[in-house]
């Protein structure tokens, strides 16, 4: 093994140790529906630092970094991939954008997702955030189902202006 590959492996190990250090600063039980979710998901906070370290690593794209953090903090960090990005019309700061939607009492997003989870017979241990992931991934779209009307879609005007009540369930 050459010196270059050994150094790259050591650099990644050190970087992963720093990612783990940042994750350890975020309690596992914190949920996106909690009052302090915005604090944990804010910029220049441990989760953002972990994100930055991950995406700076060669071979780890933003989708992989997002899914890894979502796996490590499943009730707090949303899955973010190309499907979700498209469904939500590319919000510039997804974490803050979703916290706003969950915090909006008028839209009662968490309550509606909890009811959908219950109606589907899914265990309460599955967070409402993971229910949102499933709903977004399973909704038919004109891109995936010719002639289908979307079952879940934020209003484009609301998304553009980042209005918290924009997420709506239809049907």
DOSERO-462997 format. One record per residue (C-alpha): residue number from 1; residue in three letters; z, y, x. Coordinates in steps of 0.001 Angstrom, whole numbers, plus 500000, padded with zeros to 6 digits. Layout:
REM residues N
NUM; ALA; Z; Y; X
...
***
This chain:
REM residues 171
1; UNK; 500000; 500000; 500000
2; UNK; 498998; 503375; 501393
3; UNK; 501332; 506310; 501880
4; UNK; 499577; 508287; 499149
5; UNK; 500164; 505686; 496424
6; UNK; 503775; 505183; 497501
7; UNK; 504410; 508939; 497344
8; UNK; 502770; 509163; 493902
9; UNK; 505002; 506361; 492639
10; UNK; 508133; 508092; 494038
11; UNK; 507065; 511436; 492524
12; UNK; 506672; 509813; 489118
13; UNK; 510071; 508106; 489402
14; UNK; 511729; 511451; 490211
15; UNK; 509861; 513126; 487364
16; UNK; 510880; 510366; 484930
17; UNK; 514516; 510787; 486016
18; UNK; 514228; 514496; 485111
19; UNK; 512634; 513610; 481745
20; UNK; 515530; 511232; 481053
21; UNK; 518000; 513959; 482074
22; UNK; 516476; 516381; 479543
23; UNK; 516409; 513753; 476789
24; UNK; 520081; 512972; 477415
25; UNK; 520880; 516587; 476475
26; UNK; 519536; 516032; 472950
27; UNK; 521740; 513855; 470717
28; UNK; 519886; 510842; 469306
29; UNK; 521206; 511446; 465793
30; UNK; 519836; 515011; 465409
31; UNK; 517205; 515178; 462666
32; UNK; 514512; 517736; 461923
33; UNK; 516330; 518390; 458626
34; UNK; 519546; 519455; 460423
35; UNK; 520504; 523112; 460625
36; UNK; 520376; 523039; 464432
37; UNK; 516973; 521320; 464690
38; UNK; 515264; 524591; 465582
39; UNK; 517641; 525009; 468518
40; UNK; 516763; 521587; 469927
41; UNK; 513034; 522070; 469348
42; UNK; 512905; 525627; 470649
43; UNK; 510886; 526618; 473673
44; UNK; 512659; 526470; 477025
45; UNK; 514984; 523793; 475659
46; UNK; 515443; 520267; 477078
47; UNK; 512788; 518656; 474837
48; UNK; 510200; 521234; 475913
49; UNK; 511134; 520678; 479544
50; UNK; 510694; 516929; 479048
51; UNK; 507330; 517603; 477367
52; UNK; 506179; 519786; 480262
53; UNK; 507169; 517153; 482820
54; UNK; 505326; 514435; 480910
55; UNK; 502054; 516298; 480405
56; UNK; 502107; 517442; 484030
57; UNK; 501986; 513812; 485115
58; UNK; 498476; 512602; 485882
59; UNK; 497393; 510025; 483318
60; UNK; 499709; 511203; 480533
61; UNK; 497907; 513218; 477892
62; UNK; 499570; 515321; 475219
63; UNK; 499189; 512530; 472632
64; UNK; 501060; 510034; 474819
65; UNK; 503754; 512582; 475659
66; UNK; 504208; 513438; 471984
67; UNK; 504458; 509804; 470909
68; UNK; 506920; 509012; 473683
69; UNK; 509220; 511877; 472706
70; UNK; 508866; 510957; 469021
71; UNK; 509903; 507407; 469900
72; UNK; 512919; 508632; 471869
73; UNK; 514095; 511063; 469158
74; UNK; 512514; 509644; 465946
75; UNK; 514369; 511805; 463439
76; UNK; 513741; 515036; 465343
77; UNK; 510373; 514963; 467122
78; UNK; 507238; 514516; 465025
79; UNK; 504444; 512209; 466055
80; UNK; 501631; 514479; 467145
81; UNK; 498188; 513098; 467720
82; UNK; 494636; 514003; 466821
83; UNK; 495007; 512867; 463192
84; UNK; 498159; 514913; 462653
85; UNK; 496737; 517924; 464489
86; UNK; 493665; 517833; 462262
87; UNK; 495674; 517294; 459063
88; UNK; 497842; 520314; 459807
89; UNK; 494949; 522506; 460971
90; UNK; 496098; 522804; 464591
91; UNK; 499372; 524766; 464276
92; UNK; 500046; 526488; 467620
93; UNK; 503688; 525316; 467850
94; UNK; 503954; 522188; 465712
95; UNK; 507674; 521652; 466241
96; UNK; 508648; 525144; 465109
97; UNK; 506068; 525025; 462315
98; UNK; 507493; 521790; 460882
99; UNK; 511105; 522940; 461263
100; UNK; 510161; 525918; 459087
101; UNK; 508716; 523626; 456430
102; UNK; 511773; 521371; 456411
103; UNK; 514108; 524387; 456295
104; UNK; 512297; 525927; 453307
105; UNK; 514608; 525136; 450379
106; UNK; 511985; 526135; 447823
107; UNK; 509475; 523514; 448957
108; UNK; 512169; 520793; 449329
109; UNK; 509939; 518852; 451719
110; UNK; 512780; 516603; 452899
111; UNK; 513778; 515817; 449317
112; UNK; 510236; 514987; 448271
113; UNK; 509749; 512743; 451298
114; UNK; 513094; 511017; 450629
115; UNK; 511995; 510338; 447040
116; UNK; 508658; 508952; 448263
117; UNK; 510544; 506740; 450726
118; UNK; 512800; 505466; 447935
119; UNK; 509903; 504852; 445536
120; UNK; 508142; 502853; 448259
121; UNK; 511252; 500719; 448751
122; UNK; 511675; 501813; 452365
123; UNK; 515141; 501672; 453911
124; UNK; 517043; 504987; 454235
125; UNK; 517336; 504379; 457986
126; UNK; 513676; 505444; 458248
127; UNK; 513784; 509206; 458707
128; UNK; 511914; 511556; 456405
129; UNK; 510000; 512670; 459483
130; UNK; 508648; 509138; 459965
131; UNK; 507772; 509062; 456247
132; UNK; 505768; 512241; 456811
133; UNK; 503957; 510525; 459696
134; UNK; 502969; 507626; 457453
135; UNK; 501880; 509866; 454590
136; UNK; 499683; 511944; 456883
137; UNK; 498131; 508879; 458516
138; UNK; 497489; 507058; 455239
139; UNK; 496046; 509888; 453203
140; UNK; 492346; 509582; 452520
141; UNK; 490252; 512437; 453832
142; UNK; 486617; 513356; 453411
143; UNK; 486241; 512421; 457097
144; UNK; 487562; 508880; 456594
145; UNK; 486682; 508136; 452969
146; UNK; 483432; 509533; 451588
147; UNK; 484087; 511461; 448385
148; UNK; 487862; 511058; 448588
149; UNK; 490183; 513914; 447731
150; UNK; 493031; 514385; 450206
151; UNK; 496397; 513174; 448918
152; UNK; 498335; 515388; 451319
153; UNK; 497104; 518631; 452750
154; UNK; 498630; 522003; 453538
155; UNK; 496883; 525016; 452098
156; UNK; 494578; 526406; 454798
157; UNK; 495681; 529971; 453997
158; UNK; 499342; 528962; 454226
159; UNK; 498769; 527131; 457494
160; UNK; 496869; 530049; 458939
161; UNK; 499747; 532368; 458036
162; UNK; 502334; 529674; 458777
163; UNK; 504051; 529988; 455413
164; UNK; 506889; 527452; 455227
165; UNK; 506072; 526272; 451697
166; UNK; 502537; 525222; 452636
167; UNK; 503066; 521474; 452762
168; UNK; 502469; 519992; 449362
169; UNK; 502189; 516484; 448001
170; UNK; 499578; 515926; 445351
171; UNK; 499447; 513028; 442923
***
